């Protein structure tokens, strides 16, 4: 028996287990091949080879894709346990050696201007150069959903509901303003009453508009005529600068961008809403690198001595 087991481990192509587990997770050979970035014939050939080495069928084909046999279900459970053990190796080694590495995913709304955030990221990378920071921009609803579900470790955005299941630290407070481009007929004209802009073509956000912006617009009926849609702050700034319509931007964004000085602020600053931008994380966060990133940013904010 020992000799047979030894032969099995010697002839087994361990890469085949990776292909198998992905096919099993995807529920189909085509879907598994796509996730593995290989062709479907290659995935099918790998599966056949693994079944030959094990001497048993692992899947049966159905109209919906493939289903695991009893042997396949057993192997999937064993592979999942094996994958879990392998994935825990780097963290275990870091705990033994005291080093900090890995990856931290930070999801953020676009174009946040915060000196504390910038200084915190720089300080973190200087202290922990082995950690890979991944920054993804997304609409604020997607950011909160990702953070609450645990798909991301750290988030930067706004949460006007102030959800109790999350921790918040104020990064910056941005004053909003409605701008027009240099070719717009209102350029250079200060508007006293926001309602005067109700009939002006407006650049809207496709999704992720902050509730404070929406409340202000709806109160003054601004945006009744949509002339363009933007996915993020940069695209909105671009369309406004081209004269496609007026639009709302954070004042720091408009000032910092290359065409910022050419955009004209239409309304008195006192009338405009403000938006609080937070650093957010889950209180049960376990990832050490993410915890350290949060601590260093909090130091820059002045919340940690």
C-alpha angles and dihedrals in degrees: 000000000000090000091052092050091048091051091048093054091046096052098037114107101218091201087068089065089057090053092046096052092049092050089048092049093046095048094227142054093237093049091045092050090051092051090049092047092235132116121271093242089054091051091048091049091050091051092050091049092051091049090050092051092048094041094227142083116259101185139029120207120241134175089262095050125274134334128204119250119221088267091048093051090051092049092047091055090049092048093049090054090047092050090049091052093048093047091053093054097085093049092047092050091049090052090053096045097035092233125137120222140131132086132306118198114208118187117199144170112250125276105007113178109203123143090199091054093047093047091046094053092048092048092047093052091047092053098039109028093163093066116094113219115207115193118194125180119215143153111286094247090057091047093055093044091051092048096047092048092049096243090123129035102208132024137191118201144077131302111183091177088058094217113221093216089067135062118232135198120180111240101174143335115232124202112217126221139181113235139187130199128250094262095050117111090234095055108129094014117112112216116216100192119043089211088070087073094057095103097042118111106258136207107227131192114248090221140339099055109166113247091235090058093046092048091052093048095047093047090057095031091240115161099037088132111050112199099170143004127221130195094206145006094272094055091047091052090049095052092044090051090052090056095245089134146314118284146175122256137164108263094233090055094050091047095048100047121091094250093038095110091052093057114089123221106227104190136054110265093233091065096054127097124241127225124212113218115204140194103227136189141156117267091226093056109148103177108109096207092052091048091053092049090053092047093052093048089049088053089056091049089051097244094114124048 
